[in-house]
Amino acid sequence: MTRGNQRDKAREKNMKEQAGKGKKNAQSGTEFQRTKEQQAEIMRQKQAKGGCRRHTIWKRGKATDDSTSRSKS
């Protein structure tokens, strides 16, 4: 019988926690939009930085491929 009581108490506790959470997003529309734009700008900067790095690596790889092919000929 103790086990049944334990389940009931755990269920009640869980129900209280779920009710206390409320809405997922507590920000107003403008705050949410501003946050989204800031996060998007950060991601654009990261992508641009990553794109430059990939381009540089690709150029180096191509330059080394050209020099090795010339030495073999």
CHARMM-style PDB file with segment names, atoms N, HN, CA, C and O in Angstrom:
ATOM      1  N   MET     1       0.812  -1.185   0.000  1.00  0.00      PROA
ATOM      2  CA  MET     1       0.000   0.000   0.000  1.00  0.00      PROA
ATOM      3  C   MET     1       0.863   1.260   0.000  1.00  0.00      PROA
ATOM      4  O   MET     1       0.449   2.300  -0.512  1.00  0.00      PROA
ATOM      5  N   THR     2       2.024   1.168   0.556  1.00  0.00      PROA
ATOM      6  HN  THR     2       2.361   0.323   0.972  1.00  0.00      PROA
ATOM      7  CA  THR     2       2.909   2.323   0.599  1.00  0.00      PROA
ATOM      8  C   THR     2       3.262   2.768  -0.813  1.00  0.00      PROA
ATOM      9  O   THR     2       3.336   3.963  -1.100  1.00  0.00      PROA
ATOM     10  N   ARG     3       3.474   1.809  -1.675  1.00  0.00      PROA
ATOM     11  HN  ARG     3       3.413   0.838  -1.442  1.00  0.00      PROA
ATOM     12  CA  ARG     3       3.847   2.131  -3.050  1.00  0.00      PROA
ATOM     13  C   ARG     3       2.751   2.928  -3.743  1.00  0.00      PROA
ATOM     14  O   ARG     3       3.049   3.874  -4.472  1.00  0.00      PROA
ATOM     15  N   GLY     4       1.509   2.570  -3.533  1.00  0.00      PROA
ATOM     16  HN  GLY     4       1.268   1.802  -2.941  1.00  0.00      PROA
ATOM     17  CA  GLY     4       0.388   3.305  -4.127  1.00  0.00      PROA
ATOM     18  C   GLY     4       0.338   4.736  -3.626  1.00  0.00      PROA
ATOM     19  O   GLY     4       0.085   5.654  -4.406  1.00  0.00      PROA
ATOM     20  N   ASN     5       0.570   4.941  -2.357  1.00  0.00      PROA
ATOM     21  HN  ASN     5       0.776   4.196  -1.722  1.00  0.00      PROA
ATOM     22  CA  ASN     5       0.586   6.274  -1.775  1.00  0.00      PROA
ATOM     23  C   ASN     5       1.730   7.098  -2.378  1.00  0.00      PROA
ATOM     24  O   ASN     5       1.584   8.293  -2.631  1.00  0.00      PROA
ATOM     25  N   GLN     6       2.843   6.450  -2.597  1.00  0.00      PROA
ATOM     26  HN  GLN     6       2.961   5.478  -2.392  1.00  0.00      PROA
ATOM     27  CA  GLN     6       4.013   7.121  -3.162  1.00  0.00      PROA
ATOM     28  C   GLN     6       3.693   7.629  -4.570  1.00  0.00      PROA
ATOM     29  O   GLN     6       4.060   8.747  -4.933  1.00  0.00      PROA
ATOM     30  N   ARG     7       3.014   6.806  -5.350  1.00  0.00      PROA
ATOM     31  HN  ARG     7       2.716   5.898  -5.056  1.00  0.00      PROA
ATOM     32  CA  ARG     7       2.628   7.208  -6.702  1.00  0.00      PROA
ATOM     33  C   ARG     7       1.692   8.403  -6.671  1.00  0.00      PROA
ATOM     34  O   ARG     7       1.850   9.345  -7.447  1.00  0.00      PROA
ATOM     35  N   ASP     8       0.716   8.360  -5.770  1.00  0.00      PROA
ATOM     36  HN  ASP     8       0.588   7.595  -5.140  1.00  0.00      PROA
ATOM     37  CA  ASP     8      -0.241   9.460  -5.668  1.00  0.00      PROA
ATOM     38  C   ASP     8       0.461  10.760  -5.289  1.00  0.00      PROA
ATOM     39  O   ASP     8       0.182  11.809  -5.870  1.00  0.00      PROA
ATOM     40  N   LYS     9       1.351  10.698  -4.337  1.00  0.00      PROA
ATOM     41  HN  LYS     9       1.578   9.846  -3.865  1.00  0.00      PROA
ATOM     42  CA  LYS     9       2.069  11.904  -3.911  1.00  0.00      PROA
ATOM     43  C   LYS     9       2.950  12.445  -5.037  1.00  0.00      PROA
ATOM     44  O   LYS     9       3.023  13.656  -5.247  1.00  0.00      PROA
ATOM     45  N   ALA    10       3.610  11.555  -5.749  1.00  0.00      PROA
ATOM     46  HN  ALA    10       3.551  10.571  -5.578  1.00  0.00      PROA
ATOM     47  CA  ALA    10       4.461  11.978  -6.862  1.00  0.00      PROA
ATOM     48  C   ALA    10       3.617  12.606  -7.964  1.00  0.00      PROA
ATOM     49  O   ALA    10       4.022  13.594  -8.577  1.00  0.00      PROA
ATOM     50  N   ARG    11       2.451  12.035  -8.212  1.00  0.00      PROA
ATOM     51  HN  ARG    11       2.122  11.233  -7.714  1.00  0.00      PROA
ATOM     52  CA  ARG    11       1.550  12.568  -9.229  1.00  0.00      PROA
ATOM     53  C   ARG    11       1.071  13.965  -8.831  1.00  0.00      PROA
ATOM     54  O   ARG    11       1.036  14.866  -9.670  1.00  0.00      PROA
ATOM     55  N   GLU    12       0.703  14.155  -7.566  1.00  0.00      PROA
ATOM     56  HN  GLU    12       0.731  13.423  -6.885  1.00  0.00      PROA
ATOM     57  CA  GLU    12       0.262  15.465  -7.089  1.00  0.00      PROA
ATOM     58  C   GLU    12       1.387  16.502  -7.206  1.00  0.00      PROA
ATOM     59  O   GLU    12       1.159  17.633  -7.636  1.00  0.00      PROA
ATOM     60  N   LYS    13       2.583  16.104  -6.825  1.00  0.00      PROA
ATOM     61  HN  LYS    13       2.767  15.185  -6.476  1.00  0.00      PROA
ATOM     62  CA  LYS    13       3.731  17.008  -6.902  1.00  0.00      PROA
ATOM     63  C   LYS    13       3.987  17.422  -8.353  1.00  0.00      PROA
ATOM     64  O   LYS    13       4.244  18.593  -8.636  1.00  0.00      PROA
ATOM     65  N   ASN    14       3.915  16.464  -9.255  1.00  0.00      PROA
ATOM     66  HN  ASN    14       3.707  15.514  -9.025  1.00  0.00      PROA
ATOM     67  CA  ASN    14       4.139  16.734 -10.668  1.00  0.00      PROA
ATOM     68  C   ASN    14       3.070  17.665 -11.226  1.00  0.00      PROA
ATOM     69  O   ASN    14       3.372  18.546 -12.032  1.00  0.00      PROA
ATOM     70  N   MET    15       1.824  17.478 -10.804  1.00  0.00      PROA
ATOM     71  HN  MET    15       1.578  16.763 -10.149  1.00  0.00      PROA
ATOM     72  CA  MET    15       0.728  18.342 -11.265  1.00  0.00      PROA
ATOM     73  C   MET    15       0.961  19.787 -10.802  1.00  0.00      PROA
ATOM     74  O   MET    15       0.714  20.724 -11.561  1.00  0.00      PROA
ATOM     75  N   LYS    16       1.429  19.970  -9.580  1.00  0.00      PROA
ATOM     76  HN  LYS    16       1.630  19.209  -8.963  1.00  0.00      PROA
ATOM     77  CA  LYS    16       1.710  21.309  -9.074  1.00  0.00      PROA
ATOM     78  C   LYS    16       2.827  21.969  -9.879  1.00  0.00      PROA
ATOM     79  O   LYS    16       2.740  23.150 -10.215  1.00  0.00      PROA
ATOM     80  N   GLU    17       3.877  21.206 -10.187  1.00  0.00      PROA
ATOM     81  HN  GLU    17       3.948  20.246  -9.914  1.00  0.00      PROA
ATOM     82  CA  GLU    17       4.993  21.746 -10.960  1.00  0.00      PROA
ATOM     83  C   GLU    17       4.548  22.141 -12.358  1.00  0.00      PROA
ATOM     84  O   GLU    17       4.944  23.191 -12.865  1.00  0.00      PROA
ATOM     85  N   GLN    18       3.726  21.307 -12.983  1.00  0.00      PROA
ATOM     86  HN  GLN    18       3.404  20.454 -12.572  1.00  0.00      PROA
ATOM     87  CA  GLN    18       3.250  21.600 -14.335  1.00  0.00      PROA
ATOM     88  C   GLN    18       2.370  22.851 -14.350  1.00  0.00      PROA
ATOM     89  O   GLN    18       2.438  23.650 -15.284  1.00  0.00      PROA
ATOM     90  N   ALA    19       1.555  23.017 -13.326  1.00  0.00      PROA
ATOM     91  HN  ALA    19       1.500  22.368 -12.567  1.00  0.00      PROA
ATOM     92  CA  ALA    19       0.674  24.182 -13.251  1.00  0.00      PROA
ATOM     93  C   ALA    19       1.479  25.456 -12.992  1.00  0.00      PROA
ATOM     94  O   ALA    19       1.098  26.532 -13.453  1.00  0.00      PROA
ATOM     95  N   GLY    20       2.566  25.345 -12.271  1.00  0.00      PROA
ATOM     96  HN  GLY    20       2.875  24.471 -11.896  1.00  0.00      PROA
ATOM     97  CA  GLY    20       3.376  26.505 -11.929  1.00  0.00      PROA
ATOM     98  C   GLY    20       4.231  27.014 -13.068  1.00  0.00      PROA
ATOM     99  O   GLY    20       4.701  28.150 -13.014  1.00  0.00      PROA
ATOM    100  N   LYS    21       4.449  26.220 -14.087  1.00  0.00      PROA
ATOM    101  HN  LYS    21       4.067  25.296 -14.130  1.00  0.00      PROA
ATOM    102  CA  LYS    21       5.326  26.622 -15.186  1.00  0.00      PROA
ATOM    103  C   LYS    21       4.728  27.751 -16.008  1.00  0.00      PROA
ATOM    104  O   LYS    21       5.447  28.673 -16.393  1.00  0.00      PROA
ATOM    105  N   GLY    22       3.440  27.701 -16.284  1.00  0.00      PROA
ATOM    106  HN  GLY    22       2.857  26.951 -15.971  1.00  0.00      PROA
ATOM    107  CA  GLY    22       2.804  28.768 -17.044  1.00  0.00      PROA
ATOM    108  C   GLY    22       3.197  28.728 -18.510  1.00  0.00      PROA
ATOM    109  O   GLY    22       3.424  27.661 -19.080  1.00  0.00      PROA
ATOM    110  N   LYS    23       3.273  29.931 -19.120  1.00  0.00      PROA
ATOM    111  HN  LYS    23       3.088  30.797 -18.657  1.00  0.00      PROA
ATOM    112  CA  LYS    23       3.592  30.023 -20.537  1.00  0.00      PROA
ATOM    113  C   LYS    23       5.077  29.752 -20.772  1.00  0.00      PROA
ATOM    114  O   LYS    23       5.910  29.977 -19.894  1.00  0.00      PROA
ATOM    115  N   LYS    24       5.386  29.272 -21.953  1.00  0.00      PROA
ATOM    116  HN  LYS    24       4.709  29.089 -22.666  1.00  0.00      PROA
ATOM    117  CA  LYS    24       6.780  29.025 -22.313  1.00  0.00      PROA
ATOM    118  C   LYS    24       7.537  30.328 -22.530  1.00  0.00      PROA
ATOM    119  O   LYS    24       8.672  30.473 -22.075  1.00  0.00      PROA
ATOM    120  N   ASN    25       6.914  31.271 -23.223  1.00  0.00      PROA
ATOM    121  HN  ASN    25       5.992  31.153 -23.593  1.00  0.00      PROA
ATOM    122  CA  ASN    25       7.584  32.509 -23.591  1.00  0.00      PROA
ATOM    123  C   ASN    25       6.991  33.662 -22.783  1.00  0.00      PROA
ATOM    124  O   ASN    25       5.822  34.006 -22.956  1.00  0.00      PROA
ATOM    125  N   ALA    26       7.781  34.250 -21.917  1.00  0.00      PROA
ATOM    126  HN  ALA    26       8.731  33.971 -21.776  1.00  0.00      PROA
ATOM    127  CA  ALA    26       7.302  35.345 -21.080  1.00  0.00      PROA
ATOM    128  C   ALA    26       7.599  36.707 -21.699  1.00  0.00      PROA
ATOM    129  O   ALA    26       7.232  37.732 -21.125  1.00  0.00      PROA
ATOM    130  N   GLN    27       8.255  36.739 -22.856  1.00  0.00      PROA
ATOM    131  HN  GLN    27       8.554  35.906 -23.323  1.00  0.00      PROA
ATOM    132  CA  GLN    27       8.609  38.001 -23.494  1.00  0.00      PROA
ATOM    133  C   GLN    27       7.423  38.542 -24.287  1.00  0.00      PROA
ATOM    134  O   GLN    27       6.586  37.782 -24.773  1.00  0.00      PROA
ATOM    135  N   SER    28       7.365  39.868 -24.408  1.00  0.00      PROA
ATOM    136  HN  SER    28       8.045  40.486 -24.014  1.00  0.00      PROA
ATOM    137  CA  SER    28       6.338  40.481 -25.250  1.00  0.00      PROA
ATOM    138  C   SER    28       6.749  40.297 -26.714  1.00  0.00      PROA
ATOM    139  O   SER    28       7.853  39.832 -27.000  1.00  0.00      PROA
ATOM    140  N   GLY    29       5.872  40.658 -27.618  1.00  0.00      PROA
ATOM    141  HN  GLY    29       4.976  41.036 -27.385  1.00  0.00      PROA
ATOM    142  CA  GLY    29       6.146  40.477 -29.043  1.00  0.00      PROA
ATOM    143  C   GLY    29       7.375  41.216 -29.517  1.00  0.00      PROA
ATOM    144  O   GLY    29       8.177  40.668 -30.272  1.00  0.00      PROA
ATOM    145  N   THR    30       7.534  42.466 -29.078  1.00  0.00      PROA
ATOM    146  HN  THR    30       6.882  42.911 -28.464  1.00  0.00      PROA
ATOM    147  CA  THR    30       8.686  43.251 -29.532  1.00  0.00      PROA
ATOM    148  C   THR    30       9.981  42.735 -28.919  1.00  0.00      PROA
ATOM    149  O   THR    30      11.016  42.705 -29.586  1.00  0.00      PROA
ATOM    150  N   GLU    31       9.931  42.331 -27.660  1.00  0.00      PROA
ATOM    151  HN  GLU    31       9.091  42.355 -27.118  1.00  0.00      PROA
ATOM    152  CA  GLU    31      11.128  41.777 -27.020  1.00  0.00      PROA
ATOM    153  C   GLU    31      11.545  40.481 -27.708  1.00  0.00      PROA
ATOM    154  O   GLU    31      12.728  40.238 -27.949  1.00  0.00      PROA
ATOM    155  N   PHE    32      10.550  39.661 -28.015  1.00  0.00      PROA
ATOM    156  HN  PHE    32       9.590  39.858 -27.819  1.00  0.00      PROA
ATOM    157  CA  PHE    32      10.831  38.393 -28.683  1.00  0.00      PROA
ATOM    158  C   PHE    32      11.442  38.637 -30.061  1.00  0.00      PROA
ATOM    159  O   PHE    32      12.403  37.968 -30.441  1.00  0.00      PROA
ATOM    160  N   GLN    33      10.889  39.591 -30.807  1.00  0.00      PROA
ATOM    161  HN  GLN    33      10.109  40.135 -30.498  1.00  0.00      PROA
ATOM    162  CA  GLN    33      11.402  39.917 -32.132  1.00  0.00      PROA
ATOM    163  C   GLN    33      12.836  40.439 -32.055  1.00  0.00      PROA
ATOM    164  O   GLN    33      13.682  40.056 -32.862  1.00  0.00      PROA
ATOM    165  N   ARG    34      13.106  41.312 -31.086  1.00  0.00      PROA
ATOM    166  HN  ARG    34      12.418  41.623 -30.430  1.00  0.00      PROA
ATOM    167  CA  ARG    34      14.452  41.866 -30.914  1.00  0.00      PROA
ATOM    168  C   ARG    34      15.448  40.757 -30.591  1.00  0.00      PROA
ATOM    169  O   ARG    34      16.553  40.734 -31.134  1.00  0.00      PROA
ATOM    170  N   THR    35      15.061  39.845 -29.715  1.00  0.00      PROA
ATOM    171  HN  THR    35      14.164  39.864 -29.274  1.00  0.00      PROA
ATOM    172  CA  THR    35      15.929  38.730 -29.350  1.00  0.00      PROA
ATOM    173  C   THR    35      16.218  37.860 -30.568  1.00  0.00      PROA
ATOM    174  O   THR    35      17.355  37.445 -30.793  1.00  0.00      PROA
ATOM    175  N   LYS    36      15.169  37.587 -31.356  1.00  0.00      PROA
ATOM    176  HN  LYS    36      14.246  37.924 -31.173  1.00  0.00      PROA
ATOM    177  CA  LYS    36      15.343  36.780 -32.567  1.00  0.00      PROA
ATOM    178  C   LYS    36      16.315  37.430 -33.538  1.00  0.00      PROA
ATOM    179  O   LYS    36      17.173  36.760 -34.113  1.00  0.00      PROA
ATOM    180  N   GLU    37      16.176  38.743 -33.717  1.00  0.00      PROA
ATOM    181  HN  GLU    37      15.479  39.287 -33.250  1.00  0.00      PROA
ATOM    182  CA  GLU    37      17.057  39.462 -34.640  1.00  0.00      PROA
ATOM    183  C   GLU    37      18.502  39.462 -34.155  1.00  0.00      PROA
ATOM    184  O   GLU    37      19.428  39.326 -34.954  1.00  0.00      PROA
ATOM    185  N   GLN    38      18.695  39.616 -32.839  1.00  0.00      PROA
ATOM    186  HN  GLN    38      17.942  39.726 -32.190  1.00  0.00      PROA
ATOM    187  CA  GLN    38      20.049  39.587 -32.287  1.00  0.00      PROA
ATOM    188  C   GLN    38      20.684  38.211 -32.496  1.00  0.00      PROA
ATOM    189  O   GLN    38      21.851  38.114 -32.877  1.00  0.00      PROA
ATOM    190  N   GLN    39      19.925  37.163 -32.250  1.00  0.00      PROA
ATOM    191  HN  GLN    39      18.977  37.241 -31.941  1.00  0.00      PROA
ATOM    192  CA  GLN    39      20.446  35.815 -32.439  1.00  0.00      PROA
ATOM    193  C   GLN    39      20.746  35.542 -33.910  1.00  0.00      PROA
ATOM    194  O   GLN    39      21.734  34.882 -34.233  1.00  0.00      PROA
ATOM    195  N   ALA    40      19.894  36.050 -34.801  1.00  0.00      PROA
ATOM    196  HN  ALA    40      19.092  36.586 -34.539  1.00  0.00      PROA
ATOM    197  CA  ALA    40      20.120  35.863 -36.235  1.00  0.00      PROA
ATOM    198  C   ALA    40      21.393  36.585 -36.677  1.00  0.00      PROA
ATOM    199  O   ALA    40      22.155  36.056 -37.486  1.00  0.00      PROA
ATOM    200  N   GLU    41      21.628  37.782 -36.155  1.00  0.00      PROA
ATOM    201  HN  GLU    41      21.009  38.212 -35.497  1.00  0.00      PROA
ATOM    202  CA  GLU    41      22.836  38.530 -36.500  1.00  0.00      PROA
ATOM    203  C   GLU    41      24.095  37.784 -36.034  1.00  0.00      PROA
ATOM    204  O   GLU    41      25.090  37.719 -36.756  1.00  0.00      PROA
ATOM    205  N   ILE    42      24.039  37.232 -34.842  1.00  0.00      PROA
ATOM    206  HN  ILE    42      23.231  37.284 -34.256  1.00  0.00      PROA
ATOM    207  CA  ILE    42      25.172  36.452 -34.326  1.00  0.00      PROA
ATOM    208  C   ILE    42      25.444  35.262 -35.242  1.00  0.00      PROA
ATOM    209  O   ILE    42      26.599  34.969 -35.553  1.00  0.00      PROA
ATOM    210  N   MET    43      24.395  34.579 -35.670  1.00  0.00      PROA
ATOM    211  HN  MET    43      23.457  34.816 -35.417  1.00  0.00      PROA
ATOM    212  CA  MET    43      24.575  33.419 -36.546  1.00  0.00      PROA
ATOM    213  C   MET    43      25.131  33.848 -37.906  1.00  0.00      PROA
ATOM    214  O   MET    43      25.972  33.148 -38.471  1.00  0.00      PROA
ATOM    215  N   ARG    44      24.675  34.991 -38.445  1.00  0.00      PROA
ATOM    216  HN  ARG    44      23.993  35.560 -37.986  1.00  0.00      PROA
ATOM    217  CA  ARG    44      25.215  35.475 -39.716  1.00  0.00      PROA
ATOM    218  C   ARG    44      26.708  35.748 -39.606  1.00  0.00      PROA
ATOM    219  O   ARG    44      27.473  35.421 -40.513  1.00  0.00      PROA
ATOM    220  N   GLN    45      27.121  36.348 -38.496  1.00  0.00      PROA
ATOM    221  HN  GLN    45      26.500  36.614 -37.759  1.00  0.00      PROA
ATOM    222  CA  GLN    45      28.543  36.625 -38.288  1.00  0.00      PROA
ATOM    223  C   GLN    45      29.338  35.339 -38.215  1.00  0.00      PROA
ATOM    224  O   GLN    45      30.420  35.242 -38.795  1.00  0.00      PROA
ATOM    225  N   LYS    46      28.816  34.351 -37.509  1.00  0.00      PROA
ATOM    226  HN  LYS    46      27.937  34.429 -37.037  1.00  0.00      PROA
ATOM    227  CA  LYS    46      29.508  33.067 -37.396  1.00  0.00      PROA
ATOM    228  C   LYS    46      29.609  32.389 -38.754  1.00  0.00      PROA
ATOM    229  O   LYS    46      30.650  31.828 -39.097  1.00  0.00      PROA
ATOM    230  N   GLN    47      28.520  32.440 -39.533  1.00  0.00      PROA
ATOM    231  HN  GLN    47      27.674  32.896 -39.254  1.00  0.00      PROA
ATOM    232  CA  GLN    47      28.535  31.811 -40.845  1.00  0.00      PROA
ATOM    233  C   GLN    47      29.503  32.515 -41.785  1.00  0.00      PROA
ATOM    234  O   GLN    47      30.202  31.864 -42.561  1.00  0.00      PROA
ATOM    235  N   ALA    48      29.547  33.832 -41.720  1.00  0.00      PROA
ATOM    236  HN  ALA    48      28.979  34.361 -41.089  1.00  0.00      PROA
ATOM    237  CA  ALA    48      30.471  34.581 -42.568  1.00  0.00      PROA
ATOM    238  C   ALA    48      31.912  34.242 -42.197  1.00  0.00      PROA
ATOM    239  O   ALA    48      32.757  34.053 -43.072  1.00  0.00      PROA
ATOM    240  N   LYS    49      32.183  34.168 -40.925  1.00  0.00      PROA
ATOM    241  HN  LYS    49      31.497  34.322 -40.213  1.00  0.00      PROA
ATOM    242  CA  LYS    49      33.524  33.821 -40.456  1.00  0.00      PROA
ATOM    243  C   LYS    49      33.888  32.410 -40.910  1.00  0.00      PROA
ATOM    244  O   LYS    49      35.010  32.174 -41.357  1.00  0.00      PROA
ATOM    245  N   GLY    50      32.963  31.488 -40.800  1.00  0.00      PROA
ATOM    246  HN  GLY    50      32.052  31.680 -40.437  1.00  0.00      PROA
ATOM    247  CA  GLY    50      33.203  30.115 -41.221  1.00  0.00      PROA
ATOM    248  C   GLY    50      33.370  30.012 -42.725  1.00  0.00      PROA
ATOM    249  O   GLY    50      34.169  29.209 -43.207  1.00  0.00      PROA
ATOM    250  N   GLY    51      32.624  30.819 -43.473  1.00  0.00      PROA
ATOM    251  HN  GLY    51      31.975  31.472 -43.081  1.00  0.00      PROA
ATOM    252  CA  GLY    51      32.730  30.813 -44.931  1.00  0.00      PROA
ATOM    253  C   GLY    51      34.085  31.303 -45.385  1.00  0.00      PROA
ATOM    254  O   GLY    51      34.664  30.746 -46.318  1.00  0.00      PROA
ATOM    255  N   CYS    52      34.607  32.341 -44.738  1.00  0.00      PROA
ATOM    256  HN  CYS    52      34.137  32.794 -43.980  1.00  0.00      PROA
ATOM    257  CA  CYS    52      35.933  32.866 -45.070  1.00  0.00      PROA
ATOM    258  C   CYS    52      36.991  31.812 -44.794  1.00  0.00      PROA
ATOM    259  O   CYS    52      37.915  31.633 -45.587  1.00  0.00      PROA
ATOM    260  N   ARG    53      36.861  31.123 -43.688  1.00  0.00      PROA
ATOM    261  HN  ARG    53      36.110  31.269 -43.044  1.00  0.00      PROA
ATOM    262  CA  ARG    53      37.827  30.100 -43.319  1.00  0.00      PROA
ATOM    263  C   ARG    53      37.806  28.959 -44.333  1.00  0.00      PROA
ATOM    264  O   ARG    53      38.859  28.466 -44.738  1.00  0.00      PROA
ATOM    265  N   ARG    54      36.602  28.537 -44.746  1.00  0.00      PROA
ATOM    266  HN  ARG    54      35.747  28.937 -44.417  1.00  0.00      PROA
ATOM    267  CA  ARG    54      36.500  27.447 -45.719  1.00  0.00      PROA
ATOM    268  C   ARG    54      37.098  27.868 -47.051  1.00  0.00      PROA
ATOM    269  O   ARG    54      37.780  27.081 -47.708  1.00  0.00      PROA
ATOM    270  N   HSD    55      36.843  29.113 -47.451  1.00  0.00      PROA
ATOM    271  HN  HSD    55      36.289  29.752 -46.917  1.00  0.00      PROA
ATOM    272  CA  HSD    55      37.363  29.606 -48.719  1.00  0.00      PROA
ATOM    273  C   HSD    55      38.882  29.639 -48.695  1.00  0.00      PROA
ATOM    274  O   HSD    55      39.523  29.265 -49.677  1.00  0.00      PROA
ATOM    275  N   THR    56      39.463  30.079 -47.596  1.00  0.00      PROA
ATOM    276  HN  THR    56      38.942  30.384 -46.798  1.00  0.00      PROA
ATOM    277  CA  THR    56      40.914  30.145 -47.460  1.00  0.00      PROA
ATOM    278  C   THR    56      41.514  28.738 -47.509  1.00  0.00      PROA
ATOM    279  O   THR    56      42.517  28.511 -48.185  1.00  0.00      PROA
ATOM    280  N   ILE    57      40.915  27.823 -46.813  1.00  0.00      PROA
ATOM    281  HN  ILE    57      40.100  28.007 -46.264  1.00  0.00      PROA
ATOM    282  CA  ILE    57      41.415  26.444 -46.804  1.00  0.00      PROA
ATOM    283  C   ILE    57      41.310  25.849 -48.197  1.00  0.00      PROA
ATOM    284  O   ILE    57      42.212  25.136 -48.634  1.00  0.00      PROA
ATOM    285  N   TRP    58      40.216  26.135 -48.902  1.00  0.00      PROA
ATOM    286  HN  TRP    58      39.483  26.715 -48.546  1.00  0.00      PROA
ATOM    287  CA  TRP    58      40.032  25.606 -50.243  1.00  0.00      PROA
ATOM    288  C   TRP    58      41.088  26.168 -51.185  1.00  0.00      PROA
ATOM    289  O   TRP    58      41.640  25.447 -52.016  1.00  0.00      PROA
ATOM    290  N   LYS    59      41.368  27.481 -51.045  1.00  0.00      PROA
ATOM    291  HN  LYS    59      40.920  28.067 -50.370  1.00  0.00      PROA
ATOM    292  CA  LYS    59      42.392  28.091 -51.892  1.00  0.00      PROA
ATOM    293  C   LYS    59      43.757  27.468 -51.624  1.00  0.00      PROA
ATOM    294  O   LYS    59      44.500  27.177 -52.562  1.00  0.00      PROA
ATOM    295  N   ARG    60      44.089  27.265 -50.369  1.00  0.00      PROA
ATOM    296  HN  ARG    60      43.486  27.502 -49.607  1.00  0.00      PROA
ATOM    297  CA  ARG    60      45.373  26.655 -50.032  1.00  0.00      PROA
ATOM    298  C   ARG    60      45.461  25.245 -50.582  1.00  0.00      PROA
ATOM    299  O   ARG    60      46.490  24.838 -51.122  1.00  0.00      PROA
ATOM    300  N   GLY    61      44.378  24.508 -50.442  1.00  0.00      PROA
ATOM    301  HN  GLY    61      43.542  24.839 -50.004  1.00  0.00      PROA
ATOM    302  CA  GLY    61      44.354  23.136 -50.948  1.00  0.00      PROA
ATOM    303  C   GLY    61      44.531  23.096 -52.445  1.00  0.00      PROA
ATOM    304  O   GLY    61      45.241  22.236 -52.967  1.00  0.00      PROA
ATOM    305  N   LYS    62      43.892  24.020 -53.147  1.00  0.00      PROA
ATOM    306  HN  LYS    62      43.315  24.718 -52.723  1.00  0.00      PROA
ATOM    307  CA  LYS    62      43.999  24.074 -54.597  1.00  0.00      PROA
ATOM    308  C   LYS    62      45.410  24.475 -55.009  1.00  0.00      PROA
ATOM    309  O   LYS    62      45.953  23.929 -55.970  1.00  0.00      PROA
ATOM    310  N   ALA    63      46.008  25.424 -54.290  1.00  0.00      PROA
ATOM    311  HN  ALA    63      45.567  25.867 -53.509  1.00  0.00      PROA
ATOM    312  CA  ALA    63      47.370  25.862 -54.607  1.00  0.00      PROA
ATOM    313  C   ALA    63      48.354  24.716 -54.410  1.00  0.00      PROA
ATOM    314  O   ALA    63      49.271  24.546 -55.213  1.00  0.00      PROA
ATOM    315  N   THR    64      48.177  23.933 -53.361  1.00  0.00      PROA
ATOM    316  HN  THR    64      47.432  24.071 -52.708  1.00  0.00      PROA
ATOM    317  CA  THR    64      49.100  22.825 -53.144  1.00  0.00      PROA
ATOM    318  C   THR    64      48.875  21.732 -54.169  1.00  0.00      PROA
ATOM    319  O   THR    64      49.825  21.060 -54.570  1.00  0.00      PROA
ATOM    320  N   ASP    65      47.633  21.539 -54.605  1.00  0.00      PROA
ATOM    321  HN  ASP    65      46.861  22.085 -54.279  1.00  0.00      PROA
ATOM    322  CA  ASP    65      47.365  20.533 -55.635  1.00  0.00      PROA
ATOM    323  C   ASP    65      48.023  20.935 -56.958  1.00  0.00      PROA
ATOM    324  O   ASP    65      48.578  20.083 -57.652  1.00  0.00      PROA
ATOM    325  N   ASP    66      47.968  22.220 -57.313  1.00  0.00      PROA
ATOM    326  HN  ASP    66      47.517  22.912 -56.750  1.00  0.00      PROA
ATOM    327  CA  ASP    66      48.581  22.690 -58.540  1.00  0.00      PROA
ATOM    328  C   ASP    66      50.102  22.526 -58.505  1.00  0.00      PROA
ATOM    329  O   ASP    66      50.708  22.117 -59.496  1.00  0.00      PROA
ATOM    330  N   SER    67      50.711  22.842 -57.374  1.00  0.00      PROA
ATOM    331  HN  SER    67      50.220  23.174 -56.569  1.00  0.00      PROA
ATOM    332  CA  SER    67      52.158  22.764 -57.294  1.00  0.00      PROA
ATOM    333  C   SER    67      52.619  21.308 -57.329  1.00  0.00      PROA
ATOM    334  O   SER    67      53.680  21.024 -57.885  1.00  0.00      PROA
ATOM    335  N   THR    68      51.864  20.387 -56.758  1.00  0.00      PROA
ATOM    336  HN  THR    68      51.002  20.618 -56.306  1.00  0.00      PROA
ATOM    337  CA  THR    68      52.275  18.983 -56.787  1.00  0.00      PROA
ATOM    338  C   THR    68      52.091  18.411 -58.184  1.00  0.00      PROA
ATOM    339  O   THR    68      52.883  17.572 -58.613  1.00  0.00      PROA
ATOM    340  N   SER    69      51.068  18.844 -58.897  1.00  0.00      PROA
ATOM    341  HN  SER    69      50.424  19.525 -58.548  1.00  0.00      PROA
ATOM    342  CA  SER    69      50.855  18.309 -60.227  1.00  0.00      PROA
ATOM    343  C   SER    69      51.929  18.820 -61.190  1.00  0.00      PROA
ATOM    344  O   SER    69      52.283  18.115 -62.135  1.00  0.00      PROA
ATOM    345  N   ARG    70      52.454  20.023 -60.974  1.00  0.00      PROA
ATOM    346  HN  ARG    70      52.166  20.596 -60.206  1.00  0.00      PROA
ATOM    347  CA  ARG    70      53.492  20.559 -61.818  1.00  0.00      PROA
ATOM    348  C   ARG    70      54.820  19.840 -61.603  1.00  0.00      PROA
ATOM    349  O   ARG    70      55.576  19.608 -62.545  1.00  0.00      PROA
ATOM    350  N   SER    71      55.088  19.493 -60.345  1.00  0.00      PROA
ATOM    351  HN  SER    71      54.474  19.681 -59.579  1.00  0.00      PROA
ATOM    352  CA  SER    71      56.359  18.844 -60.082  1.00  0.00      PROA
ATOM    353  C   SER    71      56.391  17.412 -60.625  1.00  0.00      PROA
ATOM    354  O   SER    71      57.470  16.894 -60.913  1.00  0.00      PROA
ATOM    355  N   LYS    72      55.254  16.777 -60.766  1.00  0.00      PROA
ATOM    356  HN  LYS    72      54.378  17.198 -60.531  1.00  0.00      PROA
ATOM    357  CA  LYS    72      55.192  15.419 -61.271  1.00  0.00      PROA
ATOM    358  C   LYS    72      55.372  15.383 -62.792  1.00  0.00      PROA
ATOM    359  O   LYS    72      55.904  14.407 -63.321  1.00  0.00      PROA
ATOM    360  N   SER    73      54.938  16.435 -63.509  1.00  0.00      PROA
ATOM    361  HN  SER    73      54.507  17.229 -63.080  1.00  0.00      PROA
ATOM    362  CA  SER    73      54.974  16.438 -64.967  1.00  0.00      PROA
ATOM    363  C   SER    73      56.346  16.536 -65.510  1.00  0.00      PROA
ATOM    364  OT1 SER    73      56.529  16.549 -66.727  1.00  0.00      PROA
TER     365      SER     73
END
